[in-house]
Amino acid sequence: MWIWEYVDIQTEIAIFGILQTLLISAIGWMVARKMKWMDARAALRAEESLLSMQMLSATMNLSVATAIAVRDKKVNGVMERALDDADQTAKSYRDFVDKVAAKQIAKS
């Protein structure tokens, strides 16, 4: 004997409606959770891309300063600024990597 033999059609419709609502709510919750995770990853990628561009710029500045120093056979203020910029950019990138690593360690 099935329980459905004792339930009228309106009750069956109501039960199926409730089940459908619960299923759609669960799917909506999973999608929202996945979107939040994807947004967080996109923000990390954007920050990493910005830092990478800053590192490329610092590398280019250091290369130009080195070329000028070789050409002029002396180190000038351009080299000092380029070295300071490279040091600051490297520190920013290390801080970013440390922050990401700390989040990963905290997850496990």
C-alpha beads as a LAMMPS data file, in Angstrom:
LAMMPS data file: protein, C-alpha beads

108 atoms
107 bonds

1 atom types
1 bond types

-500.0 500.0 xlo xhi
-500.0 500.0 ylo yhi
-500.0 500.0 zlo zhi

Masses

1 110.0

Atoms # bond

1 1 1 0.000 0.000 0.000
2 1 1 1.207 3.407 -0.937
3 1 1 0.585 6.479 1.136
4 1 1 -0.589 8.222 -2.041
5 1 1 -3.695 6.030 -2.078
6 1 1 -4.942 7.921 1.000
7 1 1 -4.042 11.443 -0.131
8 1 1 -6.342 13.533 -2.292
9 1 1 -5.148 15.376 -5.416
10 1 1 -4.949 18.828 -3.770
11 1 1 -2.619 17.486 -1.079
12 1 1 -0.463 15.787 -3.713
13 1 1 -0.182 19.042 -5.644
14 1 1 0.690 20.939 -2.473
15 1 1 3.368 18.377 -1.523
16 1 1 4.902 18.468 -5.005
17 1 1 4.797 22.287 -4.929
18 1 1 6.646 22.342 -1.621
19 1 1 9.226 19.852 -2.885
20 1 1 9.692 21.885 -6.063
21 1 1 10.144 25.087 -4.034
22 1 1 12.719 23.421 -1.785
23 1 1 14.618 22.059 -4.778
24 1 1 14.685 25.436 -6.557
25 1 1 15.784 27.142 -3.332
26 1 1 18.635 24.657 -2.890
27 1 1 19.766 25.160 -6.493
28 1 1 19.577 28.950 -6.062
29 1 1 21.654 28.754 -2.893
30 1 1 24.309 26.628 -4.632
31 1 1 24.469 29.013 -7.599
32 1 1 24.785 32.056 -5.308
33 1 1 27.565 30.338 -3.367
34 1 1 29.417 29.481 -6.579
35 1 1 29.051 33.065 -7.854
36 1 1 30.464 34.431 -4.587
37 1 1 33.446 32.082 -4.906
38 1 1 33.976 33.101 -8.544
39 1 1 33.808 36.810 -7.637
40 1 1 36.432 36.319 -4.933
41 1 1 38.723 34.513 -7.403
42 1 1 38.217 37.275 -9.984
43 1 1 39.193 39.908 -7.418
44 1 1 42.354 37.959 -6.575
45 1 1 43.207 37.602 -10.265
46 1 1 42.688 41.334 -10.818
47 1 1 44.945 42.217 -7.882
48 1 1 47.603 39.772 -9.090
49 1 1 47.411 41.191 -12.630
50 1 1 47.893 44.730 -11.337
51 1 1 50.904 43.648 -9.290
52 1 1 52.334 41.813 -12.309
53 1 1 52.025 44.959 -14.423
54 1 1 53.730 46.969 -11.698
55 1 1 56.545 44.410 -11.595
56 1 1 56.945 44.601 -15.385
57 1 1 57.082 48.381 -15.182
58 1 1 59.697 48.234 -12.412
59 1 1 61.734 45.768 -14.469
60 1 1 61.572 48.038 -17.502
61 1 1 62.613 51.075 -15.420
62 1 1 65.505 49.114 -13.958
63 1 1 66.562 47.969 -17.437
64 1 1 66.494 51.528 -18.778
65 1 1 68.426 52.808 -15.764
66 1 1 71.022 50.058 -16.261
67 1 1 71.358 50.909 -19.941
68 1 1 71.853 54.601 -19.086
69 1 1 74.431 53.714 -16.425
70 1 1 76.332 51.498 -18.862
71 1 1 76.176 54.127 -21.584
72 1 1 77.303 56.972 -19.300
73 1 1 79.694 54.725 -17.329
74 1 1 78.288 55.977 -14.015
75 1 1 75.369 55.303 -11.693
76 1 1 72.973 58.203 -11.352
77 1 1 69.715 59.061 -9.584
78 1 1 67.693 57.189 -12.198
79 1 1 69.259 53.918 -11.052
80 1 1 68.487 54.645 -7.382
81 1 1 64.836 55.436 -8.171
82 1 1 64.550 52.303 -10.317
83 1 1 66.035 50.149 -7.540
84 1 1 63.687 51.667 -4.956
85 1 1 60.716 51.075 -7.280
86 1 1 61.780 47.456 -7.866
87 1 1 62.206 46.854 -4.128
88 1 1 58.785 48.349 -3.334
89 1 1 57.078 46.353 -6.074
90 1 1 58.745 43.113 -4.965
91 1 1 57.614 43.791 -1.373
92 1 1 54.034 44.407 -2.533
93 1 1 54.034 41.154 -4.473
94 1 1 55.477 39.192 -1.522
95 1 1 52.774 40.679 0.721
96 1 1 50.121 39.571 -1.781
97 1 1 51.533 36.041 -1.955
98 1 1 51.707 35.870 1.847
99 1 1 48.082 37.043 2.120
100 1 1 46.883 34.412 -0.357
101 1 1 48.942 31.698 1.328
102 1 1 47.557 32.662 4.747
103 1 1 43.994 32.351 3.416
104 1 1 44.765 28.919 1.966
105 1 1 46.338 27.719 5.201
106 1 1 43.372 29.034 7.204
107 1 1 41.000 27.006 4.988
108 1 1 42.719 23.713 5.761

Bonds

1 1 1 2
2 1 2 3
3 1 3 4
4 1 4 5
5 1 5 6
6 1 6 7
7 1 7 8
8 1 8 9
9 1 9 10
10 1 10 11
11 1 11 12
12 1 12 13
13 1 13 14
14 1 14 15
15 1 15 16
16 1 16 17
17 1 17 18
18 1 18 19
19 1 19 20
20 1 20 21
21 1 21 22
22 1 22 23
23 1 23 24
24 1 24 25
25 1 25 26
26 1 26 27
27 1 27 28
28 1 28 29
29 1 29 30
30 1 30 31
31 1 31 32
32 1 32 33
33 1 33 34
34 1 34 35
35 1 35 36
36 1 36 37
37 1 37 38
38 1 38 39
39 1 39 40
40 1 40 41
41 1 41 42
42 1 42 43
43 1 43 44
44 1 44 45
45 1 45 46
46 1 46 47
47 1 47 48
48 1 48 49
49 1 49 50
50 1 50 51
51 1 51 52
52 1 52 53
53 1 53 54
54 1 54 55
55 1 55 56
56 1 56 57
57 1 57 58
58 1 58 59
59 1 59 60
60 1 60 61
61 1 61 62
62 1 62 63
63 1 63 64
64 1 64 65
65 1 65 66
66 1 66 67
67 1 67 68
68 1 68 69
69 1 69 70
70 1 70 71
71 1 71 72
72 1 72 73
73 1 73 74
74 1 74 75
75 1 75 76
76 1 76 77
77 1 77 78
78 1 78 79
79 1 79 80
80 1 80 81
81 1 81 82
82 1 82 83
83 1 83 84
84 1 84 85
85 1 85 86
86 1 86 87
87 1 87 88
88 1 88 89
89 1 89 90
90 1 90 91
91 1 91 92
92 1 92 93
93 1 93 94
94 1 94 95
95 1 95 96
96 1 96 97
97 1 97 98
98 1 98 99
99 1 99 100
100 1 100 101
101 1 101 102
102 1 102 103
103 1 103 104
104 1 104 105
105 1 105 106
106 1 106 107
107 1 107 108
